[in-house]
Amino acid sequence: MRTIRAKTTCPACGFVNTAQTNYSDDSPGDGDYAICLQCSFVAIYAVSGEQISVRRPTADEEREIGENPEVQRMLRAIDRLDIPGRSLNALRNAGKRN
């Protein structure tokens, strides 16, 4: 697992994530999934050189996210975390992605 310090803003709730963790030893790559710890929205990393941001998934990516059992397992695990300041309304609306 590797964590890097980079600010990204969730395209769904606007929460600023200040660190990015990848479950491999690599930095997040272009097209990798990014899960917001505030609202559980699954965004897509957009990486260009040293610049890291996140964007909303395309319709095809949305389908892939919904069908990916590993992503669904991670979402369930994140939803069980007790994160201070986390918005329960955001969690309830996490499935309403667009």
C-alpha angles and dihedrals in degrees: 000000000000129000123195129187108242130133118233129170120223109240090213105048104009094239113155111229110202099193135037122210124197119193091222127058091261128093114252108283133212108284096018118132120260118196118201111227090207101055105003092240112159109225131172124247115240107199124182115170106305094343116103124186137149131233139187114274121252119244090263091050090049089057091048091050092050092049097044109100093196092056091047090050091051091049091053091049093048091048089058094054119106101227117176113241094013114154113237090194089057089052092050089051097043091104090057093077103162 
